[in-house]
Amino acid sequence: MLWWLNPYALLAALATVALFGLHGTAFLALRATGELRERARQAGGRLAPVVLVLLVVLLAAAPLASASGFAPLALAPGLAGPAAVAVAWPAFRKGRDGVAFAGTALAAACLPLTAGALTAGRLLEGVAGASTIDQLAMVALPIVPFLVAAQAVLWWVHRHRLSDRSVTFF
């Protein structure tokens, strides 16, 4: 029951929170202007080395935490995470907000891929039956195009940097 409450899981949770904090600062630097943008860039520059260390420690501890036979290939997506943060770190300092955002987005995508690869054996034990998947697909698949379209519209409407003159939802 409490197999998830172990030092590795707590380290992974801390790394995830720090990584998404960094990703938030990159997004804010990308979208804001003026003093808020500068503060987000400074916060990102200070948080990036912390996230980098946490991801490297998490990756180094992965073989010790693997419950079912460790496969070195499972770490392949995990190697891209620290590399992406290492690219984002100087991008914050140089004002290259798009590069910083792309780096943190890549690192955020690599984290669940690595976790899934490391816990594939345990995940496959709990997979739902084919009939359940079919029923879920019948409900979910028709909704996906609307969700993608809504996301595209929101990104298009808010494609410019935000300032005190921007119209927002709140």
C-alpha positions as CSV (number, residue, x, y, z in Angstrom):
1,M,0.0,0.0,0.0
2,L,2.7,2.5,0.9
3,W,5.3,1.3,-1.6
4,W,5.4,4.7,-3.1
5,L,6.4,6.4,0.2
6,N,10.1,5.8,0.1
7,P,13.2,8.1,-0.2
8,Y,13.4,7.8,-4.0
9,A,9.7,8.7,-4.4
10,L,10.1,11.7,-2.1
11,L,13.2,12.8,-4.1
12,A,11.2,12.4,-7.3
13,A,8.4,14.5,-5.9
14,L,10.8,17.3,-4.8
15,A,12.5,17.2,-8.3
16,T,9.1,17.4,-10.0
17,V,8.0,20.4,-7.9
18,A,11.3,22.2,-8.5
19,L,11.2,21.4,-12.2
20,F,7.7,22.7,-12.7
21,G,8.6,25.8,-10.6
22,L,11.4,26.4,-13.1
23,H,9.1,25.8,-16.0
24,G,6.7,28.3,-14.5
25,T,9.4,30.9,-14.3
26,A,10.4,30.2,-17.9
27,F,6.7,30.6,-19.0
28,L,6.4,33.8,-17.1
29,A,9.6,35.2,-18.5
30,L,8.3,34.3,-22.0
31,R,4.9,35.9,-21.6
32,A,5.5,38.9,-19.3
33,T,7.2,42.3,-19.9
34,G,9.1,44.8,-17.8
35,E,10.0,44.2,-14.1
36,L,8.0,41.0,-13.9
37,R,9.9,39.4,-16.8
38,E,13.2,40.4,-15.2
39,R,12.2,38.9,-11.9
40,A,11.1,35.7,-13.5
41,R,14.4,35.4,-15.4
42,Q,16.4,36.0,-12.2
43,A,14.3,33.4,-10.3
44,G,14.8,31.0,-13.2
45,G,18.6,31.6,-13.1
46,R,18.7,30.8,-9.4
47,L,16.4,27.8,-9.5
48,A,18.0,26.1,-12.6
49,P,21.1,24.8,-10.8
50,V,19.0,23.4,-8.0
51,V,16.8,21.6,-10.5
52,L,19.8,20.3,-12.4
53,V,21.3,18.8,-9.2
54,L,18.0,17.2,-8.2
55,L,17.5,15.6,-11.6
56,V,21.1,14.3,-11.7
57,V,20.7,12.8,-8.2
58,L,17.3,11.4,-9.2
59,L,18.8,9.8,-12.3
60,A,21.9,8.4,-10.4
61,A,19.6,6.9,-7.7
62,A,17.3,5.3,-10.3
63,P,19.1,1.9,-10.4
64,L,18.8,1.6,-6.7
65,A,15.1,2.3,-6.7
66,S,14.1,0.0,-9.5
67,A,11.8,-2.8,-8.1
68,S,12.0,-5.2,-11.1
69,G,15.3,-5.7,-12.8
70,F,17.0,-2.5,-13.9
71,A,17.4,-1.9,-17.6
72,P,20.0,0.8,-18.5
73,L,18.0,1.7,-21.6
74,A,15.2,3.0,-19.2
75,L,17.5,5.9,-18.3
76,A,17.7,7.1,-21.9
77,P,14.8,9.6,-21.7
78,G,16.1,10.7,-18.3
79,L,19.4,11.8,-19.6
80,A,17.7,14.4,-21.8
81,G,16.1,16.1,-18.7
82,P,19.3,17.4,-17.1
83,A,20.7,18.2,-20.5
84,A,17.7,20.3,-21.3
85,V,17.9,22.1,-17.9
86,A,21.6,22.7,-18.6
87,V,20.6,24.4,-21.8
88,A,17.9,26.5,-20.1
89,W,20.1,27.7,-17.3
90,P,22.3,30.0,-19.5
91,A,19.3,30.9,-21.6
92,F,17.7,32.6,-18.6
93,R,20.8,34.7,-18.1
94,K,21.1,35.7,-21.7
95,G,17.4,36.6,-22.0
96,R,16.6,33.8,-24.5
97,D,13.2,33.1,-23.0
98,G,12.0,30.8,-25.8
99,V,15.1,28.6,-25.4
100,A,14.6,28.5,-21.6
101,F,11.0,27.6,-22.0
102,A,11.7,24.9,-24.6
103,G,14.4,23.4,-22.4
104,T,12.2,23.2,-19.3
105,A,9.3,21.8,-21.4
106,L,11.6,19.0,-22.7
107,A,12.8,18.3,-19.2
108,A,9.2,18.2,-17.9
109,A,8.3,15.7,-20.7
110,C,11.3,13.5,-19.9
111,L,10.5,13.0,-16.3
112,P,7.3,10.9,-16.7
113,L,8.9,9.0,-19.6
114,T,11.7,8.0,-17.4
115,A,9.4,7.1,-14.5
116,G,7.3,5.0,-16.8
117,A,10.3,3.2,-18.3
118,L,11.7,2.4,-14.8
119,T,8.4,1.1,-13.4
120,A,7.1,-0.6,-16.6
121,G,6.8,-4.0,-14.9
122,R,4.7,-2.7,-12.1
123,L,2.6,-0.6,-14.5
124,L,1.9,-3.5,-16.8
125,E,0.5,-5.5,-13.9
126,G,-2.3,-3.0,-13.3
127,V,-3.4,-2.5,-16.9
128,A,-7.1,-2.5,-17.5
129,G,-8.8,-5.1,-19.6
130,A,-9.5,-4.6,-23.4
131,S,-13.2,-4.0,-22.9
132,T,-12.5,-1.2,-20.3
133,I,-10.1,0.5,-22.7
134,D,-12.6,0.2,-25.5
135,Q,-15.3,1.9,-23.5
136,L,-12.9,4.7,-22.3
137,A,-11.8,5.3,-25.9
138,M,-15.4,5.6,-27.1
139,V,-15.9,8.5,-24.6
140,A,-12.5,10.1,-24.7
141,L,-11.6,10.1,-28.4
142,P,-14.5,12.3,-29.7
143,I,-13.5,14.9,-27.1
144,V,-9.8,15.2,-28.0
145,P,-10.2,17.3,-31.2
146,F,-12.3,19.9,-29.2
147,L,-9.7,20.0,-26.5
148,V,-6.9,20.5,-29.0
149,A,-8.9,23.2,-30.8
150,A,-9.6,25.0,-27.6
151,Q,-6.0,25.0,-26.6
152,A,-4.9,26.3,-30.0
153,V,-7.5,29.1,-29.8
154,L,-6.2,30.1,-26.3
155,W,-2.6,30.1,-27.5
156,W,-3.5,32.2,-30.6
157,V,-5.5,34.7,-28.5
158,H,-2.6,35.1,-26.0
159,R,0.3,34.8,-28.4
160,H,1.8,38.2,-27.4
161,R,3.7,39.2,-24.3
162,L,1.4,40.3,-21.4
163,S,1.6,43.8,-20.1
164,D,-0.5,46.1,-17.9
165,R,-2.6,46.9,-21.1
166,S,-3.3,43.2,-21.9
167,V,-6.8,41.8,-21.7
168,T,-6.9,38.7,-19.6
169,F,-9.6,36.4,-18.3
170,F,-9.2,37.5,-14.7
